[in-house]
Amino acid sequence: MAVEIKICGLSTRDTLEAALEAGADQVGFVLFPKSPRNVDLTAASELAEQARGRASVVVLTVDPDDALLDEVMTKIRPDVLQLHGSESPERVSEIAARYDVRIWKAVALDRAEDLKRAGAYAAVADRVLFDAKPPKGADRPGGNAVSFDWNLLAELDLAKPFVLSGGLDPENVGEALRVTRAPAVDVSSGVESAPGIKDAEKIRAFVRAARDASRAERMAG
Ligand SMILES: O=C(O)c1ccccc1NCC(=O)[C@H](O)[C@H](O)COP(=O)(O)O
């Protein structure tokens, strides 16, 4: 299977278009006011319309309440809801039951012990997205350009497909795929020229590098 590629934190029509034309499978919009990639509901809904039918629309929120989720579901109508806060497995299950949307749950990894939490999330979410733990003092739980030790995932046995995230870029995504054999990758900072400013050429380079590496892995068996 070809690797799936998500470009996260898009906030302009032009860079969204670059991601869609490059062949991204999912495009992500961040609803988190402290993020340099934050978009409001209106902007996210306009970007979602541009992407609809061309890639899956992912809306990323952090510990959302039902009022926000009601608005997200009505105004943006995402294909996927990415939960990137400290939502418990019970809360993820509640959200999955309340809304007709696929759920990805982010799990921060630093050491093998952190993987124990992934099983409980795999039981209630459609996918688990592994990200690095945020650095001390960071004001957001993701999008920090930090990687974790990919070897932690080499022997992973999870009931659901996972997404590899955290500090990926066009130069390292090939090696990341070789080590983890991830079915899907997610990038934000690694395709930016500055925090929150997406770079069309880096988006194209990332998609190319991930596709090349995925093809090489498949040919090697
Ligand atoms: O991107 C953000 O600013 C953000 C803010 C709050 C929660 C999550 C956020 N991003 C999550 C993502 O999906 C990123 O793609 C993922 O953390 C990887 O980020 P990066 O290491 O910058 O590629």
PDBQT file of the ligand as one rigid body, heavy atoms in Angstrom, charges set to zero:
ROOT
HETATM    1  O1  LIG A 301       0.418  22.576  14.471  1.00  0.00    +0.000 OA
HETATM    2  C1  LIG A 301       0.073  23.146  15.506  1.00  0.00    +0.000 C 
HETATM    3  O2  LIG A 301       0.326  24.336  15.722  1.00  0.00    +0.000 OA
HETATM    4  C2  LIG A 301      -0.653  22.382  16.574  1.00  0.00    +0.000 A 
HETATM    5  C3  LIG A 301      -1.174  23.064  17.650  1.00  0.00    +0.000 A 
HETATM    6  C4  LIG A 301      -1.823  22.387  18.646  1.00  0.00    +0.000 A 
HETATM    7  C5  LIG A 301      -1.957  21.021  18.588  1.00  0.00    +0.000 A 
HETATM    8  C6  LIG A 301      -1.423  20.320  17.499  1.00  0.00    +0.000 A 
HETATM    9  C7  LIG A 301      -0.776  21.006  16.498  1.00  0.00    +0.000 A 
HETATM   10  N1  LIG A 301      -0.236  20.313  15.426  1.00  0.00    +0.000 N 
HETATM   11  C8  LIG A 301      -0.395  18.918  15.319  1.00  0.00    +0.000 C 
HETATM   12  C9  LIG A 301      -0.070  18.273  14.044  1.00  0.00    +0.000 C 
HETATM   13  O3  LIG A 301      -0.853  17.555  13.460  1.00  0.00    +0.000 OA
HETATM   14  C10 LIG A 301       1.284  18.362  13.536  1.00  0.00    +0.000 C 
HETATM   15  O4  LIG A 301       1.254  18.032  12.201  1.00  0.00    +0.000 OA
HETATM   16  C11 LIG A 301       2.144  17.369  14.292  1.00  0.00    +0.000 C 
HETATM   17  O5  LIG A 301       2.185  17.740  15.659  1.00  0.00    +0.000 OA
HETATM   18  C12 LIG A 301       3.548  17.410  13.738  1.00  0.00    +0.000 C 
HETATM   19  O6  LIG A 301       4.039  18.694  13.789  1.00  0.00    +0.000 OA
HETATM   20  P1  LIG A 301       5.502  19.019  13.255  1.00  0.00    +0.000 P 
HETATM   21  O7  LIG A 301       6.455  18.347  14.177  1.00  0.00    +0.000 OA
HETATM   22  O8  LIG A 301       5.560  20.476  13.314  1.00  0.00    +0.000 OA
HETATM   23  O9  LIG A 301       5.567  18.481  11.846  1.00  0.00    +0.000 OA
ENDROOT
TORSDOF 0
